[in-house]
Amino acid sequence: MSNQDAKTPRVYLVRHGETEWAKLGKFTGTTDIELTPVGRQQIRSAATMLVGAGKFLDTCRISHIFVSPRRRARQTFELLLPPPVELGWMVEFTESIAEWDYGEYEGRTAGEIKELRKEKGLDQEREWSIWRDGCEGGESMQQVTERLDELISRIREIQRPYMNGEKPVDVVLVSHGLILRSFVKRWLNFAVDSPLSIMLDPGAIAVLSYQHNNVDEPAFHAGMALPPAKGWNTASSN
């Protein structure tokens, strides 16, 4: 990564830590459950190792934070980042980045959902896919697409004037597994149901940005160089 690339605005995607339902593979949308002790420790460890001035998630470069209003996301935000008042960040708790509304499938596993749909005579010609088919009584792919596209437009307007690092405008999203993977697809201009397999573990942090310092070239950081360690001397390296 060049020094210029390091100044390009970034969007950090933070999935909340482990919950009891996540451990069991249950679809958790609107249900407001807390992090497990393991989930809290996942986030504390990430905060210690990755978050701070000059670190992977550089707190000096953040301008805006969008947080799902669900308790597990709020807890993750509070454990991961220092109090925003001290740093002048704009923080918004918004349904725009809340987890997919699973409707009738809330609290069920994927296997249970497929069995339920089979009993109703659904999916005779092809297997159910949440990305394509959405959820009975919950959100459709189109509804998810619309709210994510609106948020992406807001983020690009925040970052557009400062594509060469004129002002720190990094954005952090603290949210949930399925909606963040949907966000990645829309950021890259793929349909939510496109066959792009993405993994994002509880407590994980992913990074999006732009190629060539161009707001019209959104990109995914498949691998990002870490900042040099303090005290590192370029003259002594070879």
C-alpha positions as CSV (number, residue, x, y, z in Angstrom):
1,M,0.0,0.0,0.0
2,S,1.4,3.4,-1.0
3,N,1.3,6.3,1.4
4,Q,-1.3,7.9,-0.8
5,D,-3.5,4.9,-0.6
6,A,-3.3,5.1,3.2
7,K,-5.0,8.5,3.0
8,T,-8.0,7.2,1.0
9,P,-11.1,7.2,3.1
10,R,-12.1,3.8,4.5
11,V,-15.2,2.1,5.8
12,Y,-14.7,-0.3,8.7
13,L,-17.3,-3.1,9.1
14,V,-17.5,-4.4,12.6
15,R,-19.6,-7.5,13.4
16,H,-20.8,-7.7,17.0
17,G,-19.3,-10.4,19.2
18,E,-20.7,-13.8,20.0
19,T,-24.3,-14.3,21.2
20,E,-26.0,-17.4,22.5
21,W,-28.2,-17.6,19.3
22,A,-25.1,-17.1,17.1
23,K,-23.5,-20.0,18.8
24,L,-26.5,-22.2,17.9
25,G,-26.8,-21.0,14.4
26,K,-30.2,-19.3,15.0
27,F,-31.3,-16.4,12.8
28,T,-31.2,-13.3,15.0
29,G,-32.8,-10.2,13.6
30,T,-35.0,-8.1,15.8
31,T,-34.6,-10.1,19.0
32,D,-32.6,-7.9,21.4
33,I,-30.1,-10.3,23.0
34,E,-26.7,-9.5,24.7
35,L,-23.2,-10.6,24.0
36,T,-21.9,-13.7,25.8
37,P,-18.9,-13.4,28.0
38,V,-16.8,-14.8,25.1
39,G,-18.4,-12.2,22.8
40,R,-17.4,-9.3,25.1
41,Q,-13.9,-10.7,25.4
42,Q,-13.6,-10.9,21.6
43,I,-14.4,-7.2,21.3
44,R,-12.1,-6.2,24.2
45,S,-9.2,-8.1,22.5
46,A,-9.9,-6.4,19.2
47,A,-10.0,-3.0,20.9
48,T,-6.6,-3.7,22.6
49,M,-4.8,-5.0,19.5
50,L,-6.4,-3.1,16.6
51,V,-8.0,0.1,17.7
52,G,-6.3,3.4,18.6
53,A,-4.2,6.2,17.2
54,G,-1.9,4.9,14.5
55,K,-3.4,1.3,14.7
56,F,-5.3,-0.8,12.2
57,L,-8.5,1.1,13.0
58,D,-7.1,4.5,13.5
59,T,-9.3,6.5,15.9
60,C,-7.7,9.8,14.7
61,R,-9.2,9.2,11.2
62,I,-12.8,8.4,12.2
63,S,-15.5,11.0,11.5
64,H,-18.7,9.1,11.5
65,I,-20.0,5.9,13.2
66,F,-23.2,4.1,12.3
67,V,-24.4,1.6,14.9
68,S,-27.3,-0.8,14.8
69,P,-29.7,-0.1,17.6
70,R,-29.8,-3.7,18.8
71,R,-28.2,-4.3,22.2
72,R,-25.5,-6.7,20.9
73,A,-24.3,-4.0,18.5
74,R,-24.4,-1.2,21.1
75,Q,-22.4,-3.3,23.5
76,T,-19.8,-4.0,20.8
77,F,-19.6,-0.3,20.0
78,E,-19.1,0.6,23.7
79,L,-16.4,-2.1,24.2
80,L,-14.5,-1.4,21.0
81,L,-14.2,2.4,20.8
82,P,-13.4,5.1,23.3
83,P,-16.2,7.6,24.3
84,P,-17.0,9.5,21.1
85,V,-17.6,12.8,22.9
86,E,-13.8,13.0,23.6
87,L,-13.0,12.7,19.9
88,G,-15.8,14.6,18.2
89,W,-17.2,11.8,16.2
90,M,-20.7,11.8,14.7
91,V,-22.5,8.7,16.1
92,E,-25.8,7.6,14.7
93,F,-27.9,4.6,16.0
94,T,-29.9,3.7,12.9
95,E,-32.2,1.0,11.6
96,S,-30.3,1.5,8.2
97,I,-27.7,-0.9,9.5
98,A,-29.9,-3.2,11.7
99,E,-29.8,-6.9,10.9
100,W,-32.1,-8.3,8.2
101,D,-35.7,-8.6,9.6
102,Y,-36.2,-12.4,9.5
103,G,-40.0,-12.2,10.2
104,E,-41.4,-15.7,10.7
105,Y,-37.8,-17.2,10.6
106,E,-36.6,-15.3,13.7
107,G,-34.9,-17.7,16.2
108,R,-34.8,-20.6,13.7
109,T,-31.8,-22.4,12.2
110,A,-31.4,-22.6,8.4
111,G,-32.4,-26.3,8.5
112,E,-35.6,-25.5,10.5
113,I,-36.5,-22.8,8.0
114,K,-36.1,-25.0,5.0
115,E,-38.2,-27.7,6.7
116,L,-40.9,-25.1,7.5
117,R,-41.0,-23.9,3.9
118,K,-41.2,-27.5,2.7
119,E,-44.2,-28.1,4.9
120,K,-45.9,-25.1,3.2
121,G,-45.2,-26.4,-0.2
122,L,-42.6,-23.8,-1.0
123,D,-39.3,-24.2,-2.9
124,Q,-40.5,-27.1,-5.2
125,E,-38.1,-26.1,-8.0
126,R,-35.1,-24.7,-6.1
127,E,-33.8,-24.5,-2.5
128,W,-34.6,-21.4,-0.4
129,S,-32.0,-18.7,-0.4
130,I,-32.4,-15.7,2.0
131,W,-30.4,-13.6,-0.4
132,R,-32.9,-14.1,-3.2
133,D,-36.1,-15.0,-1.5
134,G,-36.1,-13.0,1.7
135,C,-38.2,-14.0,4.7
136,E,-41.9,-14.6,5.2
137,G,-43.3,-11.7,7.3
138,G,-39.9,-10.1,7.2
139,E,-37.7,-8.2,4.7
140,S,-37.2,-8.9,1.0
141,M,-34.0,-8.6,-0.9
142,Q,-35.3,-5.4,-2.4
143,Q,-36.1,-3.8,0.9
144,V,-32.6,-4.6,2.2
145,T,-31.1,-3.3,-1.0
146,E,-32.9,0.0,-0.7
147,R,-31.9,0.8,2.8
148,L,-28.3,-0.2,2.3
149,D,-28.1,1.9,-0.9
150,E,-29.4,4.9,0.9
151,L,-26.7,4.5,3.6
152,I,-24.0,4.0,1.0
153,S,-25.0,7.2,-0.8
154,R,-24.7,9.1,2.5
155,I,-21.3,7.6,3.2
156,R,-20.0,8.5,-0.3
157,E,-21.2,12.1,0.1
158,I,-19.3,12.3,3.4
159,Q,-16.1,11.0,1.9
160,R,-16.4,12.4,-1.7
161,P,-14.7,15.8,-1.0
162,Y,-11.7,14.3,0.8
163,M,-10.5,11.4,-1.4
164,N,-6.9,12.4,-1.1
165,G,-6.8,12.7,2.7
166,E,-7.5,16.4,3.0
167,K,-9.6,15.6,6.1
168,P,-10.0,12.4,8.1
169,V,-13.4,10.9,7.1
170,D,-13.2,7.2,7.9
171,V,-16.5,5.6,8.7
172,V,-17.3,2.7,11.1
173,L,-20.3,0.5,10.9
174,V,-21.1,-1.7,13.9
175,S,-23.7,-4.2,12.9
176,H,-24.5,-7.8,12.2
177,G,-23.3,-10.7,10.0
178,L,-25.9,-11.0,7.2
179,I,-26.5,-7.3,6.8
180,L,-22.8,-6.4,6.7
181,R,-22.2,-9.1,4.0
182,S,-25.1,-7.6,2.1
183,F,-23.5,-4.2,2.5
184,V,-20.2,-5.4,1.0
185,K,-22.1,-6.6,-2.1
186,R,-23.9,-3.4,-2.6
187,W,-20.7,-1.4,-1.9
188,L,-19.1,-3.3,-4.8
189,N,-22.3,-2.8,-7.0
190,F,-23.2,-6.5,-6.8
191,A,-26.8,-7.6,-6.3
192,V,-27.5,-8.8,-2.7
193,D,-28.3,-12.3,-4.2
194,S,-25.1,-12.4,-6.3
195,P,-23.0,-15.6,-5.7
196,L,-20.3,-13.8,-3.9
197,S,-19.4,-15.9,-0.8
198,I,-18.3,-13.8,2.2
199,M,-17.4,-14.9,5.7
200,L,-17.5,-12.5,8.7
201,D,-17.0,-14.1,12.1
202,P,-18.4,-12.6,15.3
203,G,-16.1,-9.8,16.5
204,A,-14.4,-9.5,13.1
205,I,-13.5,-6.3,11.3
206,A,-13.4,-5.9,7.5
207,V,-12.4,-2.9,5.5
208,L,-13.8,-1.2,2.4
209,S,-12.3,1.7,0.5
210,Y,-11.8,3.1,-3.1
211,Q,-9.3,2.4,-5.8
212,H,-7.2,5.2,-7.2
213,N,-8.6,7.7,-4.7
214,N,-11.8,7.7,-6.8
215,V,-15.2,7.7,-5.1
216,D,-16.6,6.0,-8.2
217,E,-14.3,3.0,-7.8
218,P,-15.4,1.3,-4.6
219,A,-13.2,-1.6,-3.5
220,F,-12.7,-4.3,-0.9
221,H,-9.4,-4.5,1.0
222,A,-8.7,-8.2,0.6
223,G,-5.5,-7.6,2.5
224,M,-4.4,-4.3,4.2
225,A,-0.9,-3.5,5.4
226,L,-0.6,-2.7,9.1
227,P,0.9,0.7,10.2
228,P,4.6,0.5,11.0
229,A,5.3,-0.3,14.6
230,K,6.5,2.6,16.8
231,G,10.2,3.0,16.8
232,W,10.5,1.2,13.4
233,N,13.6,2.6,11.5
234,T,13.5,2.6,7.7
235,A,17.3,3.1,7.6
236,S,17.9,-0.2,9.4
237,S,15.6,-2.3,7.2
238,N,16.7,-4.2,4.1
